[in-house]
Amino acid sequence: MADGQGGPQILVSACLLGAPVRYDGRAQDLRAPLLDRWQAAGLVVPLCPELAGGLPVPRPPAEIEAGAQGWQVWLGQARLRDAEGGDPTAAFRAGAEAALALVRRHGLQIAVLKEGSPSCGSQRIASGHFDGTKRAGEGLTAALLRHHGVQVFSEHGLEAAEAARLALARR
């Protein structure tokens, strides 16, 4: 949906915008001229799915079970575990649902999400062993949004997200 100020809006992980919402209470502030332009034009719709799902800050780090993907969590075929042995799967599912509701409410078709996150990872997620390694995969929110037609990019793909946004604006 166009916002009247420059075309379609974009869902952006709140941590990339400087909000201290990560599990460790920090932000992952992304300093990028393109993101600054989107914000100045009113094109950014921020969200942290994990907070939207009811998780606190700080919280234990969580990972999707080894070998599983976000879509499997969505289908109930896999779970998330946190570093203390807890099961935050329901909160991650609720956060993904909140992201989808926000996408629908604003007519969003593009998202820029934090790579590596069990919610937002679009190409890479943690191994599931809490060993600091990453593997190919996507998080729960990224998987759900893609399933519903949203083009999902990581913070490393801002130019591609902008190209997609401009293509949508030309329709």
N, C-alpha and C positions, 0 to 999 in steps of 0.2 A: 504494500500500500504506500502510496506517495504521501509525504507529510506536508507538501506544499513548499518546502524549503530546499529542494534539491533531489528529489527522487525517493526511492524505497529506503525504508529504515532497516537497520541491521541489529540483530541481537548480539550482544557482546558480553563475554564473561566479565563479571564485575571486578574480579581480581586484576584483570588487565587494565582496568581504568583507575587503579590505585586504591580500591577498597580493600581493607585488611580483613579479608574473608576466608583466606586459605586455612587449612587445617592447623597450621602453626601460628595463626594470627597475623600473618604478613600479607602484603599485596604482591602481585607479580606485575607491577606497574610497567606497562608497555609504552615507551616513549617513541612515538612514530608520528611523523607529520601527517600522514594520511588519516590516522585515527583522530588526531587533533582536528583536522578539517571536518570529519564526520561529526564530531562532537559539536563543533562550532555551528554546523548547519542543522543541528537538532536531529541527526539521523540515527543516533545510538540509543538503543533500548538495553539497559544493563540488567543482568541477572546473575546471581550465583545459585545454581540449582541445589547445591548442598544446603545452603541457608534456607532456601525456599522449601526444602524438604524437612526442615526443622532441626538440622544439626547445629550445634553450638560452635563458637569460636573461642578458644581453640578446641580442637577435638583430636582424637587419635587418628593418625593417617590410616586410610583405608585403600584396599586394592581388590580388584575383581579376582576371583579364584584363578589360580594358575591354569593356563590353557583355555580359559573361557573368554567370551566377548560380551560387550554390553547388550547386544540383542538377546543373548542367552539368558542374561539376568532378567531382562524384560519378560521373557517367556517363562520364567520360573525354572529354567534348566541350570542355573548357576546362581551364586550368591556373592556378596562382598563380605570381606572380613576386615576388621581393623587390627591394628598392631597389638591391641590388648586382648584379642580373641573375641571381641564383640561382633555382632552381626547388624550392620547399619543398612542392610538391603532395603528395608521398607522406607527409610528416609531418602535413600538415593532414588527409589522409584517415585516417591512423592515429589521430589525435586524435578525429575524428568517430566512428570505430568504437569507440574507448574510451568516449566519451560514451554511445553507444547501449548498449554492454555494461553500463555503470553503471546506466543507466535500466532495463534489463531485470533486472539483479541486485536492484535495490531496488524494482522495480515502480512507478517514477516515471511520472507522467502530465503533469507541469507542469515547465517550465524557465523561469528568468529569466536571460537571457543579455545580455552587453554589446553594446549597439547600436554599429554601425559597424565591428565586427570582421569580418575575412574568415572567421573561424570562427563567431562568435556573433551577428553582425548579424541581426536578425529583420525589419527593415523597411528599413534603410539600410546600405550598405556604401561603401567608398571607390571612387572613380571608376575606378581601374585605371591612372591616369596619374601617381600619386604627386604630385598637385598640391594636396592638402589638401581637395579637394571630395568630397562624398558624393552618392550616387545611390540611387534606389529599388532594393532588392534584399535578398537574404538570403545569409548566409554558409553555408559547407559544413556545419558541425555543426547549425545551425538548420534547414537544409533536410532533412538526414537525419532529425533527430528528428521534425520535422513529418510527414515521409513515413511514419514509424512511429507516428503517432497522438499524439505528445506535443504539448501546448499550449505554444507558445513565446511568451514575452513579453520585452520589453526592460526595463531598469531604470526606464524611464518608465511602465511599466504594472504597477506593484506592486499597485495596488488591483484591477485586472482579474485578476491572477494569484491574489490572495486570494479573489476571488469564485469563480473556477474551482476553487480548492482547497476552499472551503466547499461548493460544489455536489458535488464528488466525495465529500466526507465525509458528505454526506446520503444517498448511494446505499446 
